[in-house]
Amino acid sequence: MRHQIALRSGLAGLQWLFFLFTNTVVIPITVGAAFGLPQGRIQFLIQCSFVLTGLACAVQAWLGHRRSIMEGQSGLWWGVILSLCAAAPSLGITLPQLGGSLAAGILISGVLTILIGVCGLAAPLSRLFTPGVMAVFMFLLGCRLNTIFLEGMLGISAGDAPDSALIRPGIFGLAAAVALFVAVLSVRARPAIAQYALLIGILGGWALHRLLFGPQAQAAENLEWGWFPLGQPNGGLDVGVIAIAVIAGLINASNTFGALKGTDRIYEREADSGQYRRSFTISGILAVFSGLLGLVPYAPYVSSVGFLLQTRIRDRLPFVLGGLLFAVIGLIPAVSGVLTALPLSIGSAVLLVTYLRLLGSSLQYFGRIRIDPANLYRTAAPLFVGIILMGMPSSYFASLPPLLRPLLGNGLLVGIILALLLDRMRSGAREPERSEAYSGNESNTKEE
């Protein structure tokens, strides 16, 4: 029996390892390419990402929120940083200046996040994220991330220039087959096999990709170590970029609420104030390290909800094992170099299947909203505005003031802010006239 438990924990930990890896490896590569860093410096970002992500997951599982929720580099932050890189020429600042300003803003947002946790401000903030706000956040996050993964399946990297981005039919055909296989296996196979569908899909898809298209080029092993690799925050800082970074850091709190609230049903109890306090404190400390090391700041991954539902494994031991193994791999350049050869299309295909389950989480929150004309408009406006902005090319925003382009051009960020504002307007309007019937409706709207 002990051998069976050890085997199950080991396989589940290996599956978590690949989930952490596929969610992590693309981010430092695209950020490094956007800043024009040499390959040795990008490899340094990759290995730092592996080590810090693995340790972050283990620390959160045992000392933080104590759930199997990936703590990784935030997709919201990722989008903001790439948008700022694209807008840097129009802002009139160089990429090193942008990197230094971002580092300063990330350090400030990290300190603010720590204060939110230490001072117990997470509980008041959580009241802002009502079912209506969470429904919009989950849906928009799924749209944004699945767009990235579908592009990866098509053979398009997030760091590719628009003129050089081309669909590769052969790559997409294999990736689509892998995604379909993983989805069918997770639904139709016996539970003992279905819970490892992601691992089977990654290993099998990787082998087929290597057989059909040959091996991928491995990253360089010579590291270029240094603090603030994106730019030194020692002069020429842009106040507007720092302000956008601080705003993004505050909005990034939605990831923590989304991940913990989303796993309440899985763990059959609501997260308490202590879990939120510890989670925010650890995420803030990680953000400080991110600013120093040039990494995208951290947050609990809402996509962990889909992974837990997909694998049906919520135990912390396999999660911690996967995290620690990921950190060890980051310390060994030869091993991390091999893992970075995983085809982007295969990793994206597996993640697409996992992230599709965010629709279920979003619909659960929609089910807690009383659909009347007022609530319909409050929900539909941020939802459709966010989706429409996501589909607009960056050239559409050229007429806006330079400092507003990265903010207003980010559909996910705009959607969340609009949802929060409309929800506060609703709360403010209803306070003066409370009737008994109205209070009952409010209860249905806000909580179960």
ABEGO torsion letter per residue (X at the ends): XAAAAAAAAAAAAAAAAAAAAAAAAAAAAAAAAAAGBBAAAAAAAAAAAAAAAAAAAAAAAAABAGBBBBBBBBAAAAAAAAAAAAAAAAAGBBAAAAAAAAAAAAAAAAAAAAAAAAAGAAAAAAAABBAAAAAAAAAAAAAAAAAAAAAAAAGBBAABBAAABBBBAAAAAAAAAAAAAAAAAAAABBAAAAAAAAAAAAAAAAAAAAAAAEBBBBBBABBBBEBGAAEBBAEGBBAAAAAAAAAAAAAAAAAAAAAAAAAAAAAGBBBBAAAAAAAAAAAAAAAAAAAAAGBBBBBBBAAAAAAAAAAGBABAAAAAAAAAAAAAAAABAAAAAAAAABBAAAAAAAAAAAAAAAAAAAAAAAAABBBBAAAAAAAAAAAAAAAAAAABBAAAAAABBAAAAAAAABAAAAAAAAAAAAAAAAAAAAAABBBAAAAAAAAAAABX
